[in-house]
Each structure stands twice: as structure tokens, then as C-alpha cells.
Amino acid sequence: MNFIESVEKYIDDNSLLDDGDGVVIGLSGGADSVSLLLALCEIREKRKLSLAAVHLNHMIRGKEADRDEEFARKLCEERNVDFVSFRKDIPKIAGDKGQSEEEAGRLIRYELFEKVRLEKGFRKIAVAHNQNDQAETVLFNMARGSSLKGLSGIQARRGNIIRPLLGMSREEIEAYLSDVGQKYVNDSTNLGTEYSRNLIRHEVLPALKGLNSEAMSHIARAAEDVNEIYSYVEEEAGKLDIACNRMGTEEVINIAQVSVKTALVRYEVYLRAMEMLSGKRKDITRQHLHLIDQLADLPSGRSLDMPYGVTVRKSYEKLIFEKKRFDDTETEAVGNESGGTGDDSSGNDPIYIEGDGRYILDDTILDVAIKDYSEDMPIPRDEYNKIFDYDRICGKLCFRHAERDDYIKVTWDGSKKLSRVFTDKKIDRMKRATVPVLAIGSEVIWAVGVRFSEGFKVDSSTKRIMILKITDIPEDGK
């Protein structure tokens, strides 16, 4: 097969294009992107493709960058391809955002590709990564201690981004351009070794090719195999339960559930938890994941600081991943909606129960109703609906958070410190102060979701009952 046929076969094998697709091509003017443009132009009529090229002048190399932009423009005119160019001061953007110029340039490029794609109503974005780029990426990720996903390298397709040249080596690309007499430009920053990837490109890969001329294709095939393994690991990790709290600042992993899985699956579960909280996987290394694995075997209460402001804590049989919050503000004061004092109270102040109505403590709603009792009334058995003997109340009944001196009757004539109950129930220490309780002074009638007092249960002598129902305030406030 010739070059175009090989590219088209790779496109078909990986389902990269459908007939009639609109495609935005990332065009730098270098050999890879020029060959990509030519290849797609060759199959344009056959596949009924609509093409547009996007060029970004990074404003790094002065006249050389302007030369590249003009070259790309003329090439598109010759090939009857729509051309869109942008100029962005990448060094300034990188400095302002604390990024490397490489990272800032990459992010801006993809933003612009997507902008043009949406404006033109196209479906795909084609970029010119090749087999050598695949080998560079795998070796780079391996050297920096990447996870399994990093070792799977560059994907032929990710969302609407496609890489039709990923099966072709750089030598094949340059040979094709030479055969058709097509010029291209060279980026002088690619010729030095000041960037880590260029060090791999110009020193490591040639040394590997010296050992085996097929080194690039072997590494690329290994990446494909790793990708198959990673797909299986993803599927297995997806079967495990990761509970995310409503505020999006916490992920809870059941240690018993993940401990029976292989390390690769456990590491993927940890990575998913990190990614859910931070939106990133980059810079989370195998060493980080190994430390989390070790934490699971340590006593409850131990913790680790991870990248991106994430902390991992061991709490009994759970690993709790938390995102540090830097925008916490004072909680808006709330009180009871009806039947109470009518005074506003902060989430840390007690709310006194003075009759039927709805009472709100932070994001927890307590509905209260007082009724005459009859023995045929059903007694709720779940943790968030309770009834108790209303006539046994002596003192002011309040709805508040758990406090240090609280106690609760665990038998008719025996009490236990609420903190001890929390320990017995394995309630996370960081959550104990937020548990809503219904109490008279320090005597707790109900620690919501934890324990109900034995001293207030309904029996044959009960005349009146208080019916309690706990719900959460919906996220949409409705």
C-alpha cells in the first residue's frame, strides 16, 4: 500500500471518519500537519469531506513564526481549503497562568480548533500525531512514573478529536512529502534538547532505533496492547461503588470492596476519585497511588496530602478523598419555617421545637407533628423517620448539632456518651460535629442516622406522640 492507502486503512480500522464529515485540521506547517492536510485532500472527494485548516501563530519565534503562518495560508489556497489563523502571545499567557509555553500553547490550540469547529458546524478535529509521537509519549510517561492510562499513549480518537497519522512513522511521512515534492517548514524549537520531549526525540529514540530499526512500531503496538488492558481495568473499576457527596468536595471508597481487586484496578479507582475532585490526572504518579494503597492498611485517622489540593483520609473501612475548599463563607442564617420561635439561627445554634412545623438546620429539614397515639399506628423502622412519647419530654426540646458532652440512653436505665456511640458505629471523626441531634440539654433523644434513645420509645402507656421526619434540602432549592 502507498502512503494514502495506509492512512485511509488506519482511518477505517479505527472508525475515525464518516462520509460527509466536516473536519478542522490543525496546521502548523510542519511535515506532519502538511502530510495530514494532503492526505485528507486526497480522500476529500471520495468521502465527501468538508475541510478547514486552523493555524496558531504562537508569537515565540518572530519572523520565523510569521513565515510559518504565510506558508500555511498559501498551502491552503493551493489546495482549496478554508484557512483560519490566530495570533496569541503564548509566552505571556503561560506566564500569567503559571504554565509552561508548551502546555499553554497546546491548550490554546485545542480551544481554537473547537471554536472553529463549532462556528463551521463540523464534526471532527484532525491533528497530526504519528507513530514517533506515540513512542515519545509512552517513553516520557514511563520515565515520569505515569499510571497505566499514560502508558497506553495517544489514542486514535478521543471524543471528536481524531489522529489519522498515528499508524505512520515520521520517516514514512517525510518520504511521502519527498515523493510528491511537497515542501514544509521546520520549527527551530524542535531542533534543540531544552524540552524533555525533544531530548527523547533527538537522543533516546535514535539510540533505540540503533538497537532495532522497528523500535517505533514495536512501542506503538505495545501501547495498543496496554490500551486494551486499560479498557478492561476501566470496566472493572466502573463496577465498584464510589459514592460522591452532593457538594462535589468528597469521594468515599469502600476499602473492602477495592482490596480484593488487583493493584491496577485499585489504582484506577483512586485516580477516578482524584479526577472527580480536581478534574485532572496529570502529575498523579504511581508513587502517589502506592501511598494511597498503603494508607488503606493504616489505622483510622491517618491522612495523605495529594496534588491539586486533595487530601485522602482513612476512616474505619473507608478511604475519603476530600477537596480542600478555599472559598468557604459563613453559612447563611436559617431558622424554622413555621411553628417555632421565628428567630433566625445560624447552623451552629440550637433551634427550639415548639410545636408542629418544619425546622431547618443547615441543609437538613426536620418535619414535626404531634398527634394522639393509638396502638394500631405503624412504628417507623428506618433511620430518618421516628416517633417518640411526647409526654416524657421535660424541658426545652432543640434541634442542633452533636456536642462534646452529649449522652444518650442505650437501655431504659443506662446511658452512654454520644462520642462512644459514634466510635461504636464507626462514624468518621470529621463528621461527628455535623450530625443533627434532637436533644433536651445534653440528653439526646435522636442522633439522626445513628441512634434513637431507649428512654423515649412508645409503649402501652403512651398517650401522645411526636412524629419526626428528616429530609435534605434539594440542590435546586425546590
Stockholm file with secondary structure:
# STOCKHOLM 1.0

chainA/1-478         MNFIESVEKYIDDNSLLDDGDGVVIGLSGGADSVSLLLALCEIREKRKLSLAAVHLNHMIRGKEADRDEEFARKLCEERNVDFVSFRKDIPKIAGDKGQSEEEAGRLIRYELFEKVRLEKGFRKIAVAHNQNDQAETVLFNMARGSSLKGLSGIQARRGNIIRPLLGMSREEIEAYLSDVGQKYVNDSTNLGTEYSRNLIRHEVLPALKGLNSEAMSHIARAAEDVNEIYSYVEEEAGKLDIACNRMGTEEVINIAQVSVKTALVRYEVYLRAMEMLSGKRKDITRQHLHLIDQLADLPSGRSLDMPYGVTVRKSYEKLIFEKKRFDDTETEAVGNESGGTGDDSSGNDPIYIEGDGRYILDDTILDVAIKDYSEDMPIPRDEYNKIFDYDRICGKLCFRHAERDDYIKVTWDGSKKLSRVFTDKKIDRMKRATVPVLAIGSEVIWAVGVRFSEGFKVDSSTKRIMILKITDIPEDGK
#=GR chainA/1-478 SS CCHHHHHHHHHHHTTCCCTTCEEEEECCSSHHHHHHHHHHHHHHHHHTCEEEEEEEECSSSTHHHHHHHHHHHHHHHHHTCEEEEEECCHHHHHHHHTCCHHHHHHHHHHHHHHHHHHHHTCCEEECCCCHHHHHHHHHHHHHTTCCHHHHTCCCSEETTEECTTTTSCHHHHHHHHHHHTCCCCCCGGGTSSSSHHHHIIIIIHHHHHHHCTTHHHHHHHHHHHHHHHHHHHHHHHHTSCEEECTTSSEEEEEHHHHHTSCHHHHHHHHHHHHHHHHSCCTTCCHHHHHHHHHHTTSCTTCEEEEGGGEEEEEETTEEEEEECCSCCCCCCCBCCSSSSCCCCBCTTSCEECCSSEEEEETTEEEEEEEEECCTTSCCCCSTTEEEEEGGGCCSCEEEEECCTTCEEEEETTEEEEHHHHHHHTTCCTTTGGGCEEEEETTEEEEETTTEECGGGCCCTTCCEEEEEEEEECCTTCC
#=GC SS_cons         CCHHHHHHHHHHHTTCCCTTCEEEEECCSSHHHHHHHHHHHHHHHHHTCEEEEEEEECSSSTHHHHHHHHHHHHHHHHHTCEEEEEECCHHHHHHHHTCCHHHHHHHHHHHHHHHHHHHHTCCEEECCCCHHHHHHHHHHHHHTTCCHHHHTCCCSEETTEECTTTTSCHHHHHHHHHHHTCCCCCCGGGTSSSSHHHHIIIIIHHHHHHHCTTHHHHHHHHHHHHHHHHHHHHHHHHTSCEEECTTSSEEEEEHHHHHTSCHHHHHHHHHHHHHHHHSCCTTCCHHHHHHHHHHTTSCTTCEEEEGGGEEEEEETTEEEEEECCSCCCCCCCBCCSSSSCCCCBCTTSCEECCSSEEEEETTEEEEEEEEECCTTSCCCCSTTEEEEEGGGCCSCEEEEECCTTCEEEEETTEEEEHHHHHHHTTCCTTTGGGCEEEEETTEEEEETTTEECGGGCCCTTCCEEEEEEEEECCTTCC
//
